[in-house]
Amino acid sequence: MNPTLLEIIQTHGNRTEYTCYSELTPSLIPAGKAELKEGFFFLLVTNGTAQLTDEYQTYELQPAHLVTLTPSTKCMIQAMSSHFQAMILYLKPTFFDSLPDGQPLYEQLAHYLGHYQLPVFLLENKQATYLQKIFALFAPCRNNAANYYDSILNHLCSFCLLQIADILTQIRHEVPDYARRSTDIFRLFKKTLMENYRQHHDIGFYAESLHISTTYLSRIVKHITGHTVRFHISELLCADARKLLECTDLDIKEITEKLGFSDQSVFGKFFVKKTGVSPMKFRTQRERDKKNYPFPDTKGS
């Protein structure tokens, strides 16, 4: 099995636990091709040509091409000319998500996710030259920073991401509308949640369905509603559980399976945490209440 591009640049470039910067040439890839996957990759072509392929199409890369890949995309770089050169920056997804200045870039990239099109952009010469100078800062950063390397690296990454985001807004001739985009994502999240909350209790499923990161989805939901994604999932599950316990003859095991819990113990702990009583006790109390008060109170009507 051929090594991935990440494995290659980690061997030859400047790496940390969460980042890696390298200058890419054909000599680093003996097999002539390497796969890019499972990370944020920013590749700026500075010389020569190459091909970038995914399962849908092939992109012909040339100088001033910028490739921006998210963890949900996978492609292959190949057919590099002998004088091909590129600067490449890799960010681990969890590290990218920890950078607050990554959101503007994700806003721009989100337009391409799920549309069978890789984010490949041909920059203007001045844009490519400026971005090349920024990328070049990563090479000496480790050697020149004595005491504050981690903080310097974080700020450098944020600076780089913001510059790329700004360039993409110019390319798309559109000022980003974060509020509208966030509202659209939240609306789609609520729709997806209503259709899937019984089968899927984890935030990862909903983030993947919307082609965004879990951190990004969490930020949007928290900002709009003041509550977490987990809270919204648990509220629906609890309301459904109460209704099934009160209005059906399904036993606890059947309700457990219907709501997607792994076993009755897990469901029981969840229900107690949400309501303060066990599922069986809740059902017993409701049955007792119905016997004591069989008709609704009509006073004052």
Backbone as CSV, one residue per row, in Angstrom:
resi,resn,N_x,N_y,N_z,CA_x,CA_y,CA_z,C_x,C_y,C_z
1,MET,0.848,-1.200,0.000,0.000,0.000,0.000,0.880,1.245,0.000
2,ASN,0.580,2.183,-0.904,1.374,3.404,-0.994,1.098,4.302,0.203
3,PRO,2.124,5.030,0.674,1.914,5.956,1.803,1.009,7.111,1.399
4,THR,0.272,7.638,2.365,-0.557,8.805,2.093,0.329,10.043,2.036
5,LEU,-0.222,11.123,1.508,0.551,12.355,1.432,0.896,12.862,2.831
6,LEU,0.000,12.665,3.778,0.283,13.090,5.151,1.489,12.341,5.710
7,GLU,1.552,11.040,5.497,2.691,10.251,5.972,3.994,10.723,5.330
8,ILE,3.903,11.101,4.074,5.093,11.568,3.354,5.587,12.895,3.908
9,ILE,4.689,13.854,4.058,5.141,15.176,4.511,5.522,15.161,5.988
10,GLN,4.924,14.265,6.764,5.326,14.160,8.168,6.751,13.639,8.290
11,THR,7.188,12.883,7.318,8.555,12.363,7.321,9.554,13.428,6.893
12,HIS,9.149,14.296,5.961,10.097,15.244,5.372,9.878,16.693,5.792
13,GLY,8.730,17.010,6.393,8.430,18.411,6.689,8.601,18.772,8.145
14,ASN,8.174,19.981,8.480,8.179,20.462,9.865,6.844,20.085,10.489
15,ARG,6.865,19.225,11.484,5.622,18.706,12.035,5.512,18.947,13.539
16,THR,4.273,19.039,13.990,3.953,19.035,15.412,2.880,17.965,15.597
17,GLU,2.341,17.892,16.773,1.290,16.904,17.025,0.039,17.181,16.203
18,TYR,-0.176,18.472,15.872,-1.427,18.838,15.219,-1.245,19.447,13.831
19,THR,-0.027,19.767,13.441,0.199,20.433,12.165,1.396,19.839,11.447
20,CYS,1.468,20.133,10.168,2.660,19.763,9.405,2.757,20.668,8.187
21,TYR,3.957,21.191,7.965,4.215,22.014,6.778,5.348,21.392,5.989
22,SER,5.206,21.377,4.670,6.266,20.816,3.834,6.217,21.440,2.449
23,GLU,7.353,21.447,1.795,7.416,21.811,0.385,7.427,20.510,-0.406
24,LEU,6.496,20.393,-1.328,6.252,19.129,-2.021,6.891,19.125,-3.401
25,THR,7.654,18.066,-3.700,8.254,17.853,-5.013,8.059,16.388,-5.401
26,PRO,8.186,16.063,-6.689,8.007,14.661,-7.115,8.963,13.695,-6.424
27,SER,10.145,14.163,-6.033,11.119,13.270,-5.405,10.631,12.719,-4.068
28,LEU,9.687,13.412,-3.431,9.154,12.941,-2.158,8.142,11.813,-2.343
29,ILE,7.668,11.626,-3.577,6.624,10.643,-3.834,7.127,9.627,-4.851
30,PRO,7.897,8.638,-4.418,8.482,7.647,-5.342,7.440,6.903,-6.164
31,ALA,6.267,6.655,-5.588,5.228,5.915,-6.309,4.566,6.753,-7.398
32,GLY,4.814,8.068,-7.393,4.227,8.938,-8.409,2.840,9.440,-8.077
33,LYS,2.271,8.946,-7.008,0.950,9.419,-6.584,0.790,9.187,-5.090
34,ALA,-0.058,10.005,-4.469,-0.299,9.883,-3.034,-1.703,10.376,-2.727
35,GLU,-2.323,9.755,-1.739,-3.698,10.063,-1.378,-3.749,11.133,-0.291
36,LEU,-4.686,12.053,-0.432,-4.954,13.062,0.592,-6.297,12.728,1.223
37,LYS,-6.315,12.562,2.541,-7.563,12.216,3.213,-7.473,12.507,4.703
38,GLU,-8.635,12.612,5.329,-8.781,12.692,6.783,-8.009,13.844,7.423
39,GLY,-8.149,15.027,6.857,-7.506,16.184,7.461,-7.807,17.440,6.671
40,PHE,-7.371,18.562,7.201,-7.436,19.828,6.467,-6.102,20.019,5.749
41,PHE,-6.146,20.066,4.421,-4.950,20.258,3.616,-5.084,21.548,2.816
42,PHE,-4.012,22.348,2.807,-3.963,23.567,2.013,-2.717,23.485,1.142
43,LEU,-2.926,23.332,-0.137,-1.828,23.100,-1.080,-1.781,24.242,-2.081
44,LEU,-0.642,24.911,-2.148,-0.445,26.026,-3.074,0.626,25.639,-4.081
45,VAL,0.243,25.551,-5.347,1.187,25.167,-6.403,2.040,26.374,-6.768
46,THR,3.354,26.197,-6.767,4.269,27.294,-7.090,5.019,27.071,-8.397
47,ASN,5.047,25.828,-8.896,5.772,25.552,-10.141,5.287,24.228,-10.731
48,GLY,5.365,24.122,-12.056,5.030,22.870,-12.711,3.540,22.553,-12.716
49,THR,3.233,21.323,-13.056,1.843,20.887,-13.150,1.652,19.526,-12.473
50,ALA,0.405,19.219,-12.165,0.053,17.927,-11.592,-1.442,17.727,-11.769
51,GLN,-1.902,16.530,-11.443,-3.326,16.237,-11.496,-3.839,15.903,-10.102
52,LEU,-5.030,16.381,-9.825,-5.709,16.035,-8.591,-6.995,15.322,-8.990
53,THR,-7.202,14.100,-8.534,-8.360,13.327,-8.954,-9.154,12.840,-7.747
54,ASP,-10.472,12.846,-7.893,-11.337,12.161,-6.938,-12.224,11.226,-7.749
55,GLU,-13.253,10.681,-7.148,-14.065,9.693,-7.861,-14.967,10.329,-8.907
56,TYR,-15.006,11.653,-8.968,-15.900,12.310,-9.900,-15.194,12.972,-11.078
57,GLN,-14.014,13.557,-10.850,-13.348,14.253,-11.943,-11.871,14.455,-11.655
58,THR,-11.170,14.987,-12.672,-9.739,15.276,-12.569,-9.524,16.778,-12.708
59,TYR,-8.666,17.324,-11.842,-8.347,18.754,-11.860,-6.894,18.910,-12.304
60,GLU,-6.667,19.760,-13.277,-5.314,20.026,-13.775,-4.718,21.187,-12.976
61,LEU,-3.711,20.896,-12.169,-3.115,21.913,-11.317,-1.960,22.597,-12.028
62,GLN,-1.846,23.900,-11.781,-0.761,24.704,-12.353,-0.390,25.775,-11.337
63,PRO,0.693,26.526,-11.573,1.086,27.563,-10.616,-0.066,28.518,-10.296
64,ALA,-0.169,28.903,-9.019,-1.202,29.786,-8.474,-2.506,29.048,-8.171
65,HIS,-2.521,27.736,-8.342,-3.688,26.982,-7.913,-3.619,26.735,-6.402
66,LEU,-4.728,26.976,-5.733,-4.850,26.698,-4.312,-5.882,25.592,-4.120
67,VAL,-5.489,24.554,-3.401,-6.391,23.440,-3.089,-6.665,23.470,-1.589
68,THR,-7.925,23.445,-1.209,-8.295,23.473,0.213,-9.205,22.279,0.473
69,LEU,-8.715,21.301,1.216,-9.448,20.062,1.432,-9.865,19.923,2.895
70,THR,-11.078,19.462,3.119,-11.598,19.213,4.457,-11.544,17.710,4.746
71,PRO,-11.741,17.314,6.011,-11.647,15.889,6.346,-12.650,14.996,5.621
72,SER,-13.746,15.555,5.142,-14.756,14.744,4.468,-14.419,14.458,3.010
73,THR,-13.340,15.060,2.505,-12.958,14.844,1.104,-11.745,13.931,1.022
74,LYS,-11.660,13.228,-0.099,-10.544,12.321,-0.340,-10.185,12.375,-1.809
75,CYS,-8.904,12.520,-2.114,-8.483,12.607,-3.501,-7.038,12.124,-3.635
76,MET,-6.539,12.119,-4.870,-5.199,11.625,-5.175,-4.447,12.680,-5.979
77,ILE,-3.200,12.938,-5.596,-2.350,13.797,-6.412,-1.420,12.897,-7.211
78,GLN,-1.285,13.174,-8.516,-0.520,12.302,-9.404,-0.089,13.073,-10.650
79,ALA,0.573,12.369,-11.536,1.005,12.931,-12.830,1.734,14.257,-12.656
80,MET,2.663,14.322,-11.696,3.418,15.554,-11.459,4.518,15.714,-12.497
81,SER,4.662,16.922,-13.013,5.769,17.191,-13.930,7.072,17.176,-13.147
82,SER,8.180,17.033,-13.847,9.478,16.887,-13.174,9.840,18.105,-12.335
83,HIS,9.332,19.291,-12.706,9.666,20.509,-11.972,8.491,20.989,-11.113
84,PHE,7.577,20.067,-10.805,6.437,20.429,-9.973,6.897,20.787,-8.560
85,GLN,6.340,21.861,-8.014,6.600,22.273,-6.638,5.311,22.830,-6.030
86,ALA,5.127,22.552,-4.767,3.957,23.079,-4.062,4.298,23.244,-2.596
87,MET,3.610,24.143,-1.957,3.706,24.329,-0.505,2.447,23.728,0.085
88,ILE,2.583,22.912,1.125,1.421,22.244,1.672,1.403,22.347,3.192
89,LEU,0.240,22.685,3.697,0.024,22.801,5.135,-1.092,21.841,5.529
90,TYR,-0.826,21.037,6.539,-1.829,20.107,7.072,-2.194,20.515,8.491
91,LEU,-3.492,20.491,8.803,-3.985,20.736,10.160,-4.859,19.562,10.579
92,LYS,-4.585,19.036,11.747,-5.414,17.960,12.294,-6.817,18.509,12.564
93,PRO,-7.864,17.753,12.218,-9.238,18.274,12.373,-9.558,18.831,13.758
94,THR,-9.142,18.145,14.810,-9.443,18.644,16.156,-8.740,19.970,16.435
95,PHE,-7.555,20.142,15.860,-6.824,21.397,16.028,-7.525,22.518,15.254
96,PHE,-7.933,22.226,14.021,-8.655,23.215,13.223,-9.912,23.662,13.964
97,ASP,-10.642,22.701,14.520,-11.881,23.027,15.227,-11.640,23.876,16.465
98,SER,-10.434,23.801,17.023,-10.130,24.579,18.226,-9.792,26.029,17.901
99,LEU,-9.576,26.331,16.629,-9.221,27.694,16.216,-10.487,28.474,15.893
100,PRO,-10.820,29.489,16.672,-12.042,30.256,16.393,-12.017,30.930,15.033
101,ASP,-10.815,31.215,14.517,-10.717,31.885,13.224,-10.822,30.913,12.058
102,GLY,-11.106,29.654,12.331,-11.336,28.704,11.247,-12.740,28.804,10.687
103,GLN,-13.665,29.371,11.467,-15.065,29.416,11.042,-15.286,30.194,9.741
104,PRO,-14.695,31.384,9.556,-14.907,32.087,8.284,-14.486,31.266,7.066
105,LEU,-13.386,30.513,7.201,-12.950,29.672,6.083,-13.948,28.544,5.853
106,TYR,-14.408,27.937,6.940,-15.377,26.854,6.788,-16.652,27.368,6.126
107,GLU,-17.017,28.612,6.414,-18.196,29.204,5.777,-18.024,29.209,4.256
108,GLN,-16.827,29.524,3.803,-16.570,29.562,2.366,-16.521,28.162,1.767
109,LEU,-15.858,27.239,2.457,-15.720,25.883,1.931,-17.044,25.136,1.938
110,ALA,-17.949,25.509,2.833,-19.227,24.805,2.955,-20.027,24.849,1.663
111,HIS,-19.784,25.851,0.825,-20.508,25.956,-0.445,-20.131,24.826,-1.392
112,TYR,-18.982,24.203,-1.170,-18.497,23.164,-2.076,-18.744,21.761,-1.539
113,LEU,-18.980,21.636,-0.239,-19.165,20.321,0.358,-20.494,19.728,-0.070
114,GLY,-20.460,18.470,-0.458,-21.669,17.783,-0.862,-22.125,18.095,-2.273
115,HIS,-21.296,18.795,-3.059,-21.668,19.146,-4.429,-20.743,18.490,-5.464
116,TYR,-20.050,17.435,-5.050,-19.195,16.666,-5.961,-18.153,17.541,-6.653
117,GLN,-17.670,18.535,-5.948,-16.673,19.450,-6.503,-15.641,19.759,-5.434
118,LEU,-14.367,19.554,-5.768,-13.306,19.873,-4.826,-13.047,21.379,-4.824
119,PRO,-12.714,21.947,-3.672,-12.387,23.376,-3.612,-10.995,23.638,-4.192
120,VAL,-10.931,23.820,-5.507,-9.683,24.112,-6.213,-9.832,25.483,-6.854
121,PHE,-8.931,26.411,-6.526,-9.080,27.791,-6.969,-7.820,28.271,-7.691
122,LEU,-7.998,28.990,-8.777,-6.880,29.631,-9.461,-6.803,31.071,-8.972
123,LEU,-5.733,31.384,-8.256,-5.589,32.706,-7.659,-4.995,33.701,-8.636
124,GLU,-5.237,34.974,-8.373,-4.523,36.021,-9.092,-3.066,35.995,-8.645
125,ASN,-2.178,36.491,-9.476,-0.744,36.424,-9.167,-0.415,37.085,-7.831
126,LYS,-1.027,38.233,-7.564,-0.719,38.932,-6.311,-1.242,38.147,-5.109
127,GLN,-2.382,37.477,-5.276,-2.920,36.658,-4.192,-2.013,35.460,-3.921
128,ALA,-1.573,34.811,-4.998,-0.701,33.640,-4.860,0.635,34.026,-4.235
129,THR,1.182,35.165,-4.648,2.472,35.625,-4.113,2.358,35.930,-2.628
130,TYR,1.284,36.597,-2.251,1.073,36.945,-0.840,0.895,35.693,0.013
131,LEU,0.091,34.765,-0.483,-0.151,33.533,0.263,1.120,32.689,0.359
132,GLN,1.931,32.742,-0.663,3.207,32.018,-0.643,4.109,32.542,0.479
133,LYS,4.100,33.849,0.686,4.902,34.442,1.762,4.392,33.992,3.137
134,ILE,3.071,33.859,3.258,2.489,33.408,4.534,2.856,31.957,4.798
135,PHE,2.721,31.112,3.779,3.081,29.698,3.933,4.546,29.546,4.326
136,ALA,5.376,30.397,3.765,6.812,30.291,4.026,7.160,30.569,5.487
137,LEU,6.269,31.225,6.228,6.528,31.507,7.634,6.527,30.247,8.493
138,PHE,5.863,29.189,8.017,5.771,27.970,8.815,7.106,27.236,8.898
139,ALA,7.930,27.369,7.870,9.202,26.626,7.846,10.154,27.035,8.973
140,PRO,10.436,28.335,9.154,11.380,28.729,10.220,10.735,28.928,11.582
141,CYS,9.407,28.799,11.663,8.697,29.121,12.908,9.221,28.307,14.087
142,ARG,9.387,27.022,13.901,9.792,26.159,15.010,11.185,26.500,15.521
143,ASN,12.097,26.791,14.604,13.478,27.066,14.997,13.647,28.428,15.653
144,ASN,12.809,29.388,15.264,12.987,30.751,15.747,12.193,31.072,17.010
145,ALA,11.206,30.223,17.342,10.402,30.477,18.535,10.987,29.699,19.706
146,ALA,11.390,30.416,20.747,12.060,29.764,21.879,11.088,29.353,22.973
147,ASN,10.213,30.277,23.387,9.389,30.022,24.565,7.887,29.976,24.304
148,TYR,7.446,30.553,23.224,6.010,30.669,22.996,5.597,30.016,21.678
149,TYR,6.218,28.905,21.366,6.005,28.288,20.057,4.543,27.911,19.821
150,ASP,3.919,27.264,20.787,2.540,26.806,20.595,1.599,27.979,20.320
151,SER,1.761,29.032,21.093,0.908,30.204,20.900,1.183,30.876,19.553
152,ILE,2.462,30.974,19.204,2.829,31.571,17.906,2.248,30.758,16.768
153,LEU,2.347,29.428,16.880,1.827,28.554,15.831,0.314,28.697,15.701
154,ASN,-0.392,28.768,16.833,-1.843,28.943,16.797,-2.229,30.222,16.074
155,HIS,-1.533,31.316,16.409,-1.848,32.597,15.772,-1.469,32.593,14.294
156,LEU,-0.374,31.925,13.966,0.041,31.847,12.567,-0.983,31.064,11.756
157,CYS,-1.481,29.964,12.313,-2.507,29.177,11.631,-3.786,29.998,11.445
158,SER,-4.191,30.705,12.495,-5.388,31.539,12.394,-5.209,32.623,11.343
159,PHE,-4.040,33.247,11.339,-3.735,34.284,10.350,-3.827,33.720,8.940
160,CYS,-3.257,32.541,8.733,-3.268,31.900,7.429,-4.694,31.560,6.992
161,LEU,-5.478,30.995,7.903,-6.851,30.612,7.575,-7.705,31.821,7.231
162,LEU,-7.525,32.910,7.975,-8.286,34.122,7.687,-7.916,34.711,6.331
163,GLN,-6.628,34.664,6.000,-6.201,35.179,4.693,-6.780,34.339,3.561
164,ILE,-6.787,33.023,3.742,-7.373,32.158,2.714,-8.866,32.432,2.587
165,ALA,-9.545,32.575,3.732,-10.980,32.870,3.704,-11.251,34.181,2.982
166,ASP,-10.412,35.180,3.241,-10.590,36.477,2.595,-10.384,36.376,1.084
167,ILE,-9.405,35.601,0.674,-9.161,35.395,-0.755,-10.349,34.714,-1.410
168,LEU,-10.912,33.724,-0.737,-12.044,32.989,-1.320,-13.278,33.870,-1.447
169,THR,-13.467,34.809,-0.515,-14.606,35.727,-0.659,-14.418,36.608,-1.891
170,GLN,-13.173,36.963,-2.185,-12.905,37.760,-3.383,-13.144,36.942,-4.647
171,ILE,-12.741,35.680,-4.611,-12.931,34.814,-5.776,-14.414,34.595,-6.047
172,ARG,-15.187,34.401,-4.966,-16.615,34.143,-5.115,-17.417,35.441,-5.262
173,HIS,-16.734,36.584,-5.165,-17.387,37.895,-5.294,-18.588,37.999,-4.354
174,GLU,-18.371,37.560,-3.118,-19.480,37.555,-2.175,-18.962,37.813,-0.772
175,VAL,-19.556,38.743,-0.101,-19.237,38.976,1.302,-19.955,37.910,2.123
176,PRO,-19.265,37.208,3.009,-19.913,36.115,3.729,-21.055,36.592,4.617
177,ASP,-22.161,35.872,4.551,-23.317,36.178,5.383,-23.428,35.073,6.424
178,TYR,-22.713,35.241,7.548,-22.642,34.193,8.553,-24.005,33.891,9.166
179,ALA,-24.788,34.937,9.414,-26.077,34.729,10.063,-26.980,33.869,9.202
180,ARG,-27.046,34.168,7.894,-27.909,33.397,7.007,-27.420,31.960,6.908
181,ARG,-26.125,31.782,6.768,-25.570,30.444,6.657,-25.831,29.640,7.933
182,SER,-25.640,30.269,9.069,-25.877,29.585,10.335,-27.338,29.189,10.483
183,THR,-28.237,30.080,10.080,-29.661,29.778,10.162,-30.027,28.616,9.260
184,ASP,-29.454,28.588,8.061,-29.720,27.487,7.125,-29.238,26.159,7.702
185,ILE,-28.046,26.177,8.292,-27.501,24.948,8.875,-28.373,24.485,10.037
186,PHE,-28.814,25.431,10.873,-29.649,25.050,12.010,-30.988,24.483,11.531
187,ARG,-31.558,25.080,10.503,-32.828,24.580,9.965,-32.658,23.147,9.447
188,LEU,-31.576,22.893,8.734,-31.324,21.549,8.215,-31.041,20.571,9.345
189,PHE,-30.355,21.068,10.384,-30.091,20.211,11.544,-31.395,19.779,12.201
190,LYS,-32.317,20.711,12.404,-33.588,20.381,13.053,-34.393,19.392,12.204
191,LYS,-34.357,19.571,10.905,-35.071,18.655,10.010,-34.455,17.256,10.079
192,THR,-33.135,17.195,10.024,-32.436,15.914,10.098,-32.658,15.261,11.457
193,LEU,-32.665,16.076,12.498,-32.868,15.558,13.849,-34.248,14.935,13.999
194,MET,-35.283,15.603,13.512,-36.643,15.090,13.632,-36.811,13.760,12.903
195,GLU,-36.057,13.579,11.846,-36.170,12.365,11.048,-35.315,11.213,11.590
196,ASN,-34.334,11.526,12.445,-33.358,10.499,12.807,-33.070,10.341,14.289
197,TYR,-33.740,11.120,15.161,-33.311,11.127,16.560,-33.487,9.776,17.251
198,ARG,-34.422,8.961,16.795,-34.598,7.648,17.420,-33.433,6.707,17.102
199,GLN,-32.925,6.806,15.895,-31.843,5.898,15.486,-30.456,6.433,15.812
200,HIS,-30.310,7.751,15.838,-28.975,8.348,15.985,-28.968,9.356,17.134
201,HIS,-28.201,9.031,18.175,-28.126,9.876,19.360,-26.823,10.676,19.433
202,ASP,-25.945,10.526,18.447,-24.625,11.161,18.524,-24.529,12.341,17.577
203,ILE,-23.818,13.357,18.011,-23.664,14.575,17.201,-22.928,14.307,15.901
204,GLY,-22.035,13.301,15.905,-21.254,13.009,14.706,-22.114,12.696,13.500
205,PHE,-23.209,11.981,13.705,-24.099,11.632,12.598,-24.665,12.890,11.945
206,TYR,-25.114,13.847,12.750,-25.749,15.052,12.210,-24.722,15.969,11.544
207,ALA,-23.528,16.068,12.126,-22.480,16.879,11.500,-22.094,16.298,10.149
208,GLU,-21.935,14.984,10.094,-21.569,14.330,8.834,-22.674,14.491,7.793
209,SER,-23.930,14.397,8.226,-25.056,14.558,7.300,-25.081,15.949,6.685
210,LEU,-24.611,16.943,7.457,-24.612,18.330,6.973,-23.276,18.738,6.368
211,HIS,-22.310,17.787,6.345,-20.987,18.031,5.762,-20.234,19.149,6.485
212,ILE,-20.349,19.152,7.811,-19.603,20.117,8.617,-18.990,19.386,9.808
213,SER,-18.125,20.064,10.528,-17.494,19.442,11.690,-18.437,19.468,12.890
214,THR,-18.203,18.581,13.851,-19.025,18.545,15.053,-18.897,19.841,15.851
215,THR,-17.684,20.400,15.893,-17.476,21.649,16.633,-18.244,22.797,15.993
216,TYR,-18.223,22.850,14.673,-18.936,23.914,13.959,-20.441,23.804,14.193
217,LEU,-20.981,22.583,14.119,-22.400,22.385,14.370,-22.744,22.765,15.809
218,SER,-21.898,22.381,16.743,-22.133,22.706,18.152,-22.197,24.208,18.362
219,ARG,-21.274,24.939,17.730,-21.231,26.392,17.896,-22.509,27.040,17.380
220,ILE,-22.972,26.586,16.206,-24.166,27.180,15.607,-25.390,26.918,16.468
221,VAL,-25.585,25.671,16.875,-26.758,25.312,17.676,-26.731,26.040,19.020
222,LYS,-25.571,26.088,19.646,-25.440,26.770,20.937,-25.699,28.266,20.788
223,HIS,-25.194,28.858,19.722,-25.360,30.300,19.498,-26.824,30.651,19.250
224,ILE,-27.526,29.841,18.468,-28.898,30.156,18.089,-29.889,29.839,19.206
225,THR,-29.674,28.741,19.913,-30.672,28.277,20.891,-30.244,28.417,22.345
226,GLY,-28.933,28.534,22.580,-28.447,28.570,23.952,-28.282,27.192,24.562
227,HIS,-28.590,26.154,23.779,-28.470,24.780,24.263,-27.563,23.977,23.326
228,THR,-27.055,22.861,23.849,-26.164,22.012,23.073,-26.952,21.106,22.135
229,VAL,-26.240,20.494,21.196,-26.860,19.515,20.304,-27.392,18.339,21.118
230,ARG,-26.593,17.880,22.073,-27.010,16.760,22.916,-28.317,17.081,23.656
231,PHE,-28.464,18.324,24.101,-29.694,18.731,24.783,-30.902,18.563,23.856
232,HIS,-30.775,19.004,22.596,-31.892,18.904,21.653,-32.245,17.445,21.379
233,ILE,-31.237,16.609,21.253,-31.491,15.184,21.018,-32.195,14.581,22.224
234,SER,-31.693,14.877,23.416,-32.253,14.279,24.628,-33.672,14.776,24.892
235,GLU,-33.979,16.020,24.554,-35.326,16.538,24.753,-36.335,15.791,23.890
236,LEU,-35.986,15.534,22.642,-36.881,14.781,21.767,-37.063,13.353,22.263
237,LEU,-35.968,12.723,22.650,-36.037,11.351,23.148,-36.885,11.259,24.414
238,CYS,-36.704,12.217,25.302,-37.453,12.201,26.561,-38.943,12.419,26.314
239,ALA,-39.277,13.371,25.459,-40.686,13.631,25.151,-41.326,12.401,24.515
240,ASP,-40.588,11.746,23.623,-41.080,10.544,22.966,-41.261,9.415,23.981
241,ALA,-40.290,9.266,24.873,-40.364,8.218,25.894,-41.571,8.431,26.805
242,ARG,-41.799,9.640,27.233,-42.942,9.941,28.098,-44.259,9.584,27.399
243,LYS,-44.345,9.940,26.123,-45.567,9.662,25.362,-45.791,8.155,25.220
244,LEU,-44.720,7.425,24.911,-44.844,5.972,24.744,-45.191,5.281,26.061
245,LEU,-44.611,5.769,27.153,-44.903,5.188,28.471,-46.339,5.478,28.906
246,GLU,-46.831,6.647,28.559,-48.150,7.084,29.034,-49.294,6.633,28.118
247,CYS,-49.019,6.546,26.813,-50.117,6.366,25.862,-50.116,5.026,25.133
248,THR,-49.124,4.173,25.390,-49.091,2.873,24.727,-48.945,1.756,25.753
249,ASP,-49.141,0.545,25.285,-48.965,-0.630,26.138,-47.614,-1.296,25.923
250,LEU,-46.715,-0.638,25.178,-45.391,-1.200,24.934,-44.652,-1.380,26.258
251,ASP,-43.967,-2.523,26.414,-43.199,-2.692,27.644,-41.886,-1.911,27.550
252,ILE,-41.160,-1.829,28.659,-39.951,-1.001,28.716,-38.911,-1.463,27.697
253,LYS,-38.798,-2.765,27.520,-37.833,-3.301,26.559,-38.162,-2.853,25.135
254,GLU,-39.440,-2.879,24.783,-39.857,-2.464,23.439,-39.618,-0.970,23.221
255,ILE,-39.897,-0.179,24.253,-39.659,1.262,24.152,-38.166,1.545,24.027
256,THR,-37.380,0.803,24.789,-35.927,0.944,24.716,-35.437,0.740,23.290
257,GLU,-35.906,-0.319,22.651,-35.493,-0.628,21.277,-36.041,0.402,20.296
258,LYS,-37.275,0.831,20.516,-37.914,1.790,19.601,-37.173,3.122,19.586
259,LEU,-36.610,3.496,20.733,-35.905,4.783,20.835,-34.406,4.668,20.575
260,GLY,-33.941,3.470,20.225,-32.552,3.320,19.803,-31.533,3.201,20.910
261,PHE,-31.964,2.893,22.142,-31.010,2.704,23.234,-30.472,1.277,23.194
262,SER,-29.230,1.102,23.608,-28.567,-0.197,23.507,-29.186,-1.242,24.429
263,ASP,-29.654,-0.836,25.615,-30.326,-1.760,26.528,-31.181,-0.978,27.526
264,GLN,-31.974,-1.722,28.323,-32.891,-1.084,29.257,-32.171,-0.279,30.335
265,SER,-30.981,-0.732,30.712,-30.229,-0.024,31.747,-29.840,1.371,31.279
266,VAL,-29.362,1.460,30.041,-28.965,2.754,29.483,-30.177,3.671,29.367
267,PHE,-31.286,3.112,28.876,-32.510,3.903,28.760,-32.990,4.372,30.131
268,GLY,-32.945,3.458,31.108,-33.395,3.802,32.461,-32.600,4.937,33.065
269,LYS,-31.262,4.883,32.930,-30.410,5.946,33.466,-30.681,7.270,32.771
270,PHE,-30.896,7.204,31.453,-31.211,8.418,30.695,-32.522,9.035,31.199
271,PHE,-33.533,8.208,31.363,-34.848,8.710,31.750,-34.830,9.289,33.166
272,VAL,-34.130,8.611,34.071,-34.018,9.109,35.445,-33.322,10.467,35.462
273,LYS,-32.281,10.593,34.677,-31.542,11.856,34.625,-32.409,12.992,34.111
274,LYS,-33.306,12.690,33.163,-34.151,13.726,32.565,-35.385,14.044,33.414
275,THR,-35.940,13.039,34.086,-37.221,13.245,34.763,-37.164,13.089,36.278
276,GLY,-36.124,12.425,36.770,-36.021,12.211,38.206,-36.653,10.931,38.687
277,VAL,-37.326,10.200,37.775,-37.945,8.919,38.144,-37.627,7.880,37.078
278,SER,-37.774,6.611,37.452,-37.527,5.536,36.491,-38.687,5.433,35.512
279,PRO,-38.477,4.807,34.342,-39.584,4.640,33.391,-40.783,3.921,34.007
280,MET,-40.525,2.860,34.761,-41.623,2.109,35.372,-42.384,2.956,36.384
281,LYS,-41.673,3.703,37.204,-42.329,4.552,38.194,-43.133,5.648,37.513
282,PHE,-42.598,6.218,36.424,-43.321,7.248,35.676,-44.639,6.687,35.157
283,ARG,-44.587,5.489,34.578,-45.800,4.865,34.038,-46.808,4.590,35.156
284,THR,-46.326,4.080,36.270,-47.206,3.781,37.402,-47.879,5.039,37.921
285,GLN,-47.115,6.136,38.024,-47.686,7.402,38.504,-48.748,7.921,37.536
286,ARG,-48.487,7.802,36.242,-49.456,8.288,35.259,-50.739,7.449,35.291
287,GLU,-50.597,6.156,35.450,-51.773,5.296,35.531,-52.594,5.613,36.782
288,ARG,-51.906,5.881,37.874,-52.596,6.243,39.114,-53.300,7.581,38.967
289,ASP,-52.643,8.526,38.320,-53.255,9.845,38.113,-54.523,9.731,37.266
290,LYS,-54.494,8.861,36.258,-55.661,8.703,35.391,-56.838,8.118,36.157
291,LYS,-56.550,7.206,37.079,-57.615,6.596,37.879,-58.215,7.607,38.845
292,ASN,-57.362,8.434,39.421,-57.839,9.425,40.383,-58.533,10.609,39.718
293,TYR,-58.034,10.938,38.505,-58.615,12.089,37.785,-58.938,11.647,36.361
294,PRO,-59.981,10.876,36.171,-60.298,10.315,34.854,-60.767,11.341,33.838
295,PHE,-61.215,12.502,34.310,-61.715,13.519,33.373,-60.942,14.825,33.571
296,PRO,-60.759,15.584,32.509,-60.073,16.860,32.646,-60.865,17.841,33.473
297,ASP,-60.167,18.720,34.155,-60.815,19.737,34.981,-61.519,20.745,34.092
298,THR,-62.833,20.893,34.278,-63.597,21.817,33.429,-64.057,23.056,34.170
299,LYS,-63.508,23.293,35.354,-63.903,24.472,36.126,-63.548,25.743,35.368
300,GLY,-64.499,26.644,35.366,-64.253,27.924,34.749,-64.437,27.926,33.252
301,SER,-64.848,26.783,32.692,-65.015,26.733,31.252,-66.443,27.114,30.875
